[in-house]
Amino acid sequence: MPSLGGNHTSAFQELLKDADLREEFAHLRESPRGRVRLFHALFGLFGTTLFNLWCRLTTHGRENLPEPPFMVCSNHSSHMDSAALMYASGMGFNRFGMVAAKDYFFENEKRKNSLPLLMNLIPADRKSNRQTIARLMAACREFLHPGDRAIIIYPEGTRSLNGEMAPLKKGPAMIASELNIPIVPAYMHGTFASLPKFGKFPKPRRINVYFGEPIHPQRLAKRDETSRLIYTELTNELAKRIRALYDQHHGR
Protein backbone atom coordinates (compact mmCIF):
# COMPACT_ATOMS: atom_id res chain seq x y z
CA MET A 1 0.00 0.00 0.00
CA PRO A 2 1.51 3.39 -0.94
CA SER A 3 2.52 5.77 1.81
CA LEU A 4 1.83 9.49 1.81
CA GLY A 5 4.38 11.80 0.25
CA GLY A 6 7.96 11.02 -0.63
CA ASN A 7 9.46 9.86 2.69
CA HIS A 8 6.35 10.06 4.83
CA THR A 9 5.21 6.86 6.50
CA SER A 10 2.05 6.98 8.58
CA ALA A 11 1.86 5.32 11.97
CA PHE A 12 -1.24 3.52 10.70
CA GLN A 13 0.71 1.64 8.06
CA GLU A 14 2.31 -0.64 10.66
CA LEU A 15 -1.05 -1.31 12.29
CA LEU A 16 -2.63 -2.03 8.92
CA LYS A 17 -0.08 -4.75 8.19
CA ASP A 18 -1.56 -6.90 10.93
CA ALA A 19 -5.15 -5.62 10.97
CA ASP A 20 -7.67 -8.06 9.58
CA LEU A 21 -11.40 -8.44 9.21
CA ARG A 22 -13.23 -10.15 12.06
CA GLU A 23 -14.95 -13.33 10.99
CA GLU A 24 -18.44 -11.94 11.61
CA PHE A 25 -17.82 -9.34 8.89
CA ALA A 26 -16.25 -11.74 6.38
CA HIS A 27 -19.18 -11.19 3.99
CA LEU A 28 -17.63 -7.82 3.12
CA ARG A 29 -14.86 -9.66 1.23
CA GLU A 30 -17.21 -11.66 -0.94
CA SER A 31 -19.31 -10.99 -4.00
CA PRO A 32 -23.00 -11.14 -3.05
CA ARG A 33 -24.57 -14.55 -3.36
CA GLY A 34 -27.51 -16.45 -1.97
CA ARG A 35 -29.47 -14.54 0.64
CA VAL A 36 -27.14 -11.52 0.40
CA ARG A 37 -27.65 -11.28 -3.34
CA LEU A 38 -31.41 -11.39 -2.84
CA PHE A 39 -31.20 -8.65 -0.20
CA HIS A 40 -29.21 -6.47 -2.59
CA ALA A 41 -31.67 -7.04 -5.41
CA LEU A 42 -34.61 -6.10 -3.18
CA PHE A 43 -32.81 -3.02 -1.92
CA GLY A 44 -32.00 -1.97 -5.48
CA LEU A 45 -35.62 -2.43 -6.52
CA PHE A 46 -36.82 -0.39 -3.54
CA GLY A 47 -34.36 2.43 -4.26
CA THR A 48 -35.14 2.54 -7.97
CA THR A 49 -38.87 2.69 -7.29
CA LEU A 50 -38.51 5.28 -4.55
CA PHE A 51 -36.38 7.69 -6.59
CA ASN A 52 -38.32 7.28 -9.83
CA LEU A 53 -41.90 7.39 -8.59
CA TRP A 54 -42.12 8.83 -5.08
CA CYS A 55 -39.14 11.14 -4.54
CA ARG A 56 -37.95 12.05 -8.03
CA LEU A 57 -34.17 12.32 -7.98
CA THR A 58 -32.00 14.44 -10.27
CA THR A 59 -28.25 13.81 -10.49
CA HIS A 60 -25.69 16.54 -11.21
CA GLY A 61 -22.02 15.88 -11.94
CA ARG A 62 -22.06 12.11 -12.34
CA GLU A 63 -19.21 12.55 -14.82
CA ASN A 64 -17.00 13.53 -11.86
CA LEU A 65 -17.06 9.99 -10.46
CA PRO A 66 -13.67 8.35 -11.03
CA GLU A 67 -13.05 4.69 -11.72
CA PRO A 68 -13.52 2.71 -8.51
CA PRO A 69 -12.34 2.20 -5.88
CA PHE A 70 -13.21 5.56 -4.35
CA MET A 71 -14.97 7.15 -1.37
CA VAL A 72 -18.05 9.39 -1.45
CA CYS A 73 -18.43 11.96 1.33
CA SER A 74 -21.61 13.97 1.67
CA ASN A 75 -23.77 15.99 4.02
CA HIS A 76 -26.02 13.71 6.09
CA SER A 77 -29.54 14.39 7.31
CA SER A 78 -31.65 11.31 6.53
CA HIS A 79 -31.70 7.53 6.40
CA MET A 80 -32.45 8.01 2.70
CA ASP A 81 -29.04 9.52 2.01
CA SER A 82 -27.09 6.36 1.24
CA ALA A 83 -29.73 4.96 -1.10
CA ALA A 84 -29.89 8.36 -2.84
CA LEU A 85 -26.13 8.43 -3.38
CA MET A 86 -26.08 4.86 -4.65
CA TYR A 87 -28.91 5.49 -7.08
CA ALA A 88 -27.43 8.80 -8.26
CA SER A 89 -24.07 7.17 -9.01
CA GLY A 90 -25.59 4.84 -11.59
CA MET A 91 -23.20 2.12 -10.42
CA GLY A 92 -25.61 -0.30 -8.82
CA PHE A 93 -26.53 -0.69 -5.16
CA ASN A 94 -24.46 -3.83 -4.51
CA ARG A 95 -21.18 -2.06 -5.39
CA PHE A 96 -21.33 0.27 -2.39
CA GLY A 97 -20.39 -0.22 1.23
CA MET A 98 -21.30 2.24 3.94
CA VAL A 99 -19.37 2.99 7.10
CA ALA A 100 -21.91 2.86 9.93
CA ALA A 101 -21.94 3.13 13.72
CA LYS A 102 -21.27 -0.27 15.23
CA ASP A 103 -23.45 0.30 18.31
CA TYR A 104 -26.49 1.45 16.28
CA PHE A 105 -26.45 -1.09 13.45
CA PHE A 106 -24.50 -4.12 14.71
CA GLU A 107 -25.40 -4.31 18.40
CA ASN A 108 -29.15 -3.85 18.00
CA GLU A 109 -31.08 -7.12 17.70
CA LYS A 110 -33.63 -5.70 15.24
CA ARG A 111 -31.01 -4.31 12.85
CA LYS A 112 -27.93 -6.52 13.01
CA ASN A 113 -29.38 -9.51 11.11
CA SER A 114 -30.65 -7.57 8.10
CA LEU A 115 -29.30 -4.05 7.56
CA PRO A 116 -25.55 -4.90 7.59
CA LEU A 117 -26.10 -7.45 4.80
CA LEU A 118 -28.62 -5.31 2.95
CA MET A 119 -26.34 -2.27 2.68
CA ASN A 120 -22.83 -3.76 3.00
CA LEU A 121 -22.39 -1.93 6.29
CA ILE A 122 -18.82 -1.53 7.55
CA PRO A 123 -18.67 -1.26 11.36
CA ALA A 124 -17.13 1.82 13.00
CA ASP A 125 -16.65 2.42 16.73
CA ARG A 126 -17.89 5.83 17.89
CA LYS A 127 -15.24 5.87 20.63
CA SER A 128 -12.16 5.50 18.52
CA ASN A 129 -8.46 5.00 19.12
CA ARG A 130 -5.63 4.03 16.78
CA GLN A 131 -6.45 0.33 16.99
CA THR A 132 -10.17 0.72 16.24
CA ILE A 133 -9.42 3.14 13.41
CA ALA A 134 -6.93 0.66 11.94
CA ARG A 135 -9.59 -2.08 12.10
CA LEU A 136 -12.02 0.20 10.29
CA MET A 137 -9.40 0.94 7.64
CA ALA A 138 -8.77 -2.79 7.23
CA ALA A 139 -12.51 -3.46 6.83
CA CYS A 140 -12.75 -0.73 4.16
CA ARG A 141 -9.66 -2.17 2.45
CA GLU A 142 -11.19 -5.66 2.37
CA PHE A 143 -14.48 -4.41 0.95
CA LEU A 144 -12.71 -2.36 -1.75
CA HIS A 145 -10.27 -5.13 -2.66
CA PRO A 146 -12.23 -6.47 -5.69
CA GLY A 147 -11.57 -3.08 -7.30
CA ASP A 148 -15.03 -2.27 -8.67
CA ARG A 149 -16.49 -0.93 -5.43
CA ALA A 150 -16.89 2.34 -3.52
CA ILE A 151 -17.63 3.30 0.06
CA ILE A 152 -19.84 6.01 1.56
CA ILE A 153 -18.78 7.87 4.69
CA TYR A 154 -20.52 10.84 6.29
CA PRO A 155 -17.85 13.14 7.75
CA GLU A 156 -20.31 14.83 10.13
CA GLY A 157 -20.55 11.56 12.03
CA THR A 158 -24.32 11.64 12.52
CA ARG A 159 -27.50 12.89 10.90
CA SER A 160 -28.33 16.58 11.11
CA LEU A 161 -31.32 17.61 13.22
CA ASN A 162 -32.01 20.77 11.20
CA GLY A 163 -30.73 20.00 7.71
CA GLU A 164 -27.62 22.16 8.13
CA MET A 165 -24.14 20.68 7.81
CA ALA A 166 -22.03 20.31 10.96
CA PRO A 167 -18.21 20.55 11.08
CA LEU A 168 -16.51 17.58 9.44
CA LYS A 169 -14.50 14.97 11.33
CA LYS A 170 -11.12 13.76 10.06
CA GLY A 171 -11.96 10.04 9.88
CA PRO A 172 -12.74 9.92 6.13
CA ALA A 173 -9.56 11.86 5.33
CA MET A 174 -7.53 9.39 7.38
CA ILE A 175 -9.03 6.36 5.63
CA ALA A 176 -8.72 7.83 2.14
CA SER A 177 -5.13 8.87 2.79
CA GLU A 178 -3.99 5.55 4.20
CA LEU A 179 -5.77 3.49 1.53
CA ASN A 180 -4.78 5.96 -1.19
CA ILE A 181 -8.25 6.33 -2.73
CA PRO A 182 -9.88 9.52 -4.05
CA ILE A 183 -12.69 11.25 -2.18
CA VAL A 184 -15.70 12.44 -4.17
CA PRO A 185 -17.46 15.35 -2.43
CA ALA A 186 -21.25 15.25 -2.69
CA TYR A 187 -24.19 17.36 -1.61
CA MET A 188 -27.81 16.26 -1.27
CA HIS A 189 -30.88 18.45 -1.06
CA GLY A 190 -34.37 17.17 -0.35
CA THR A 191 -33.74 14.09 1.76
CA PHE A 192 -34.12 16.07 5.00
CA ALA A 193 -37.51 17.42 3.87
CA SER A 194 -38.59 13.92 2.89
CA LEU A 195 -37.34 11.92 5.86
CA PRO A 196 -35.71 13.84 8.74
CA LYS A 197 -34.05 12.10 11.66
CA PHE A 198 -37.25 11.34 13.55
CA GLY A 199 -39.44 10.77 10.50
CA LYS A 200 -41.18 7.44 9.96
CA PHE A 201 -41.94 7.35 6.24
CA PRO A 202 -40.58 9.35 3.27
CA LYS A 203 -42.72 12.25 2.12
CA PRO A 204 -42.83 12.87 -1.64
CA ARG A 205 -40.17 15.52 -2.24
CA ARG A 206 -37.81 16.28 -5.12
CA ILE A 207 -34.22 15.29 -4.39
CA ASN A 208 -31.06 16.64 -5.98
CA VAL A 209 -27.65 14.96 -5.68
CA TYR A 210 -24.47 16.79 -6.70
CA PHE A 211 -21.09 15.12 -7.21
CA GLY A 212 -17.97 17.30 -7.28
CA GLU A 213 -14.53 16.64 -8.70
CA PRO A 214 -12.59 14.02 -6.75
CA ILE A 215 -9.87 14.93 -4.27
CA HIS A 216 -6.72 12.82 -4.55
CA PRO A 217 -4.91 12.56 -1.18
CA GLN A 218 -1.53 11.93 -2.78
CA ARG A 219 -1.74 15.20 -4.69
CA LEU A 220 -2.30 17.15 -1.48
CA ALA A 221 0.49 15.39 0.43
CA LYS A 222 3.83 17.16 0.74
CA ARG A 223 7.16 15.68 1.77
CA ASP A 224 7.52 17.84 4.87
CA GLU A 225 3.99 17.36 6.21
CA THR A 226 2.99 15.02 9.01
CA SER A 227 0.00 12.74 8.59
CA ARG A 228 -2.02 14.92 10.98
CA LEU A 229 -1.49 17.99 8.80
CA ILE A 230 -2.42 16.00 5.69
CA TYR A 231 -5.65 14.81 7.32
CA THR A 232 -6.52 18.39 8.29
CA GLU A 233 -5.76 19.76 4.83
CA LEU A 234 -7.81 17.05 3.16
CA THR A 235 -10.75 17.59 5.55
CA ASN A 236 -10.70 21.34 4.97
CA GLU A 237 -10.62 20.86 1.20
CA LEU A 238 -13.53 18.40 1.41
CA ALA A 239 -15.60 20.86 3.46
CA LYS A 240 -14.87 23.63 0.97
CA ARG A 241 -15.98 21.52 -1.98
CA ILE A 242 -19.19 20.33 -0.33
CA ARG A 243 -20.01 23.96 0.50
CA ALA A 244 -19.38 24.87 -3.14
CA LEU A 245 -21.91 22.22 -4.22
CA TYR A 246 -24.37 23.65 -1.68
CA ASP A 247 -23.87 27.09 -3.22
CA GLN A 248 -24.33 25.63 -6.70
CA HIS A 249 -27.73 24.20 -5.74
CA HIS A 250 -28.87 27.42 -4.09
CA GLY A 251 -27.62 29.60 -6.93
CA ARG A 252 -24.98 31.44 -4.94
N, C-alpha and C positions, 0 to 999 in steps of 0.2 A: 504494500500500500504506500503511495507516495507521501512524503512528509511535506510540510509547509515551507516554502521558501528554499533558498539555496542550502544553508547549513542548519536550518531550524528543524529540530526534532521535538515533537510534542510529548509531554509526559504521558498522554493517553496512548501513545503508540505501543509502549511496553505493556500496558494493561490489555490492550486489544489483542496482543499476540496470544494471550492465554484465555481471553474471554470467549465464552461459547454460549450457545442457546440452550436454555433449560429444556428438558425433554417435553414438558407440558406445552411448549410453544414450538415444537418441531414442525408443525404444519406450515409454519411460515417459510420453511425451506422448499416446500413441495409445490408442484403445480396442482391446481385444484382437481380433485377427483371424488367420485362417490357423493357422499352427503354434502361435502364442502362445495363441490361443483354445482350441485342443485341449489344450495344456499345462494351462491353467487349469481346463478341464472335468475332466481326469484328476485334478488335484490336489484339486478340490472333491469328486469321487467318493471319492478315498482318504480325505480328512478326514471326510466324512460317515459312511463305513463304519467308520473307526477309532473315532470318538467315539459311535457308536450301538451297535456290536457288541462291540468289544474293550476299549476304555477308556471306559466310560459317563461322559458329561460332563453336569454340572448347572450351569446358569447362574443367577447371582443378580444382580439389579440391572440387567438389560438396559434397563429403562425410563430409566436415567440417561444412556444414549447420546444425545447431541444430534444435530441434523441435521448431516450432513457439509458441509464438510470438518472433520475433527478429528484429534487425535493420541491414541493409546492408549499409556500407559506402565505397565509391569508389572514385577514381579520376574521373574528369568530364570534358569532352571536346566536347561533341556532344549531340544533341537532340536524338540520337540513344541509348544513354547510358542506360536509364531506361528499354527500351524494351530488350536490350541485357542482362541486369542483370536478368530480369524476365524470359526470355527464358532459360538462362543458369542455373537458379535454378531448373528447372524442376517442379516447384510447380504450375504453371498455372498463367496466367496474372491477373485474377480477385482477387487473394489473396494478391496482393501488393498494398500499398498506397505509394505515393511519396510526400514528403514535397517540396513545390514549392512556388516561390515568389508570394505573393498576388497581387502586382501591375502588374506583367507581365501576369499572367494567369487568375486572377479573376476580374480585372478592365478593361480589354480590351474586347470590344464588340465582336470581331471576335473569341476570344478564350473561353470566360467565359461560353458559353452555350454548349460547346462540350468537350473540353479537360479535365476540372475537373471531369466530369462524366466518360469519356473514360479511364482515368488513375488513378482514385481515388485520385485526388490531394488534399493535405492537406495544407491549406493556412498558409503562414509564412510572417510576416512583416519584411521588410529589416531593418527598423529603430526600433530596439527592446528595450524594457525595461522589467522589471520583470513581469508586467501584460500581455504584449503581448506574452512573452515567456511561461507564465503559460497557456494562452489560446491555444498556439501551443501544449504544452504538453497534455492538456486536449483533443484536437482534435486527437492527436496520440493515446492517451489512449482509446478513444471511437472507433477508427477504429480497434485497436488491441483487443478489448474486446471479440469478438467471440472466440479468442484463436488460430485460424488456419491461422493467417495472419502475414505479415511482412511489414516493411516500408523501403523505400530507402531515404537516406539523403546524400547529397554531401557536405562534410565538407569544401570544398574550397569556397562554397557560390555562385559560378558562373562558367560558362564554361571557360576553358582555351583558350587563343588566339593562343598559339603555341604548344599545346599538352603536355607541361610540367606541373607538379603539383605545385600549389601554397601552401603556408602555410595553415594549417587547422584551422578552427574556432572551438570554444568550444561548440557550440550549440548541436551537436549530442551527445557529452559526457554528457551534462546536461540532455538531454531528456532520454538517456539510463539509467543514474544513478537514476533519480527521478522515472522512471517507472520500474526500476529494470529488464531490458531486456538486453540480450547479444548483442554485436556489432560484426558483421562479416566483417572483412576487405576484400576489393576486389580491383582488379586491372584489367583494360581493356586496350587492345592494338588493334588498328585498326579502332576504331570508329572515331578518329580525321582524319585519312587519308580518310575515307569514306565520312564523313559529318562534316566538321569543322563548327565553329560558324556561318560563313556567307555563308555556302553552301546552295544550294537549293534542291538538290536531291542526295541520297546516291550513291557513286561510288562503283563498285564491289571490295571489299577488304576483305581479310581474317581477322577475328576478334577472339581474344583470351580473355577469361574471367577467372580470377583466384580468387578463394575463399580461404582465410586463416582461421586458427583456430579462433573460437570466443573468444572475450574478455568479461569476466564477471565482471561488475562494482563492485559487492559486494566483489569479491576476491581481488580487488585492494584497497578497502576502508580499512582504519585503524582507530582505535578508536580516535586517537589524531589528525586526519586531519580535516580541514575545508572542506566544499563542494567545495570551489574554488580550493584548492589543489588537491582534487580528480578529478575535471574536467580537470585540467591541466595534471595530471598524465595519465588519460585515453586518452586524446587527443594526448599526446606524444607517448603513446604506440600504438595507432591507426596509427599514421604517420609512426612509425618504421615498423609496420607490412605491411603497404601498400608498403613502399619502398622495403621491403624484397621480396614481390611478383613481383615488378618491376624488381628487380635483378634476380629473378628466370626466368622471361620471357627472359631477355637479357643475360642469361648465366653468370652472375657475381658471 
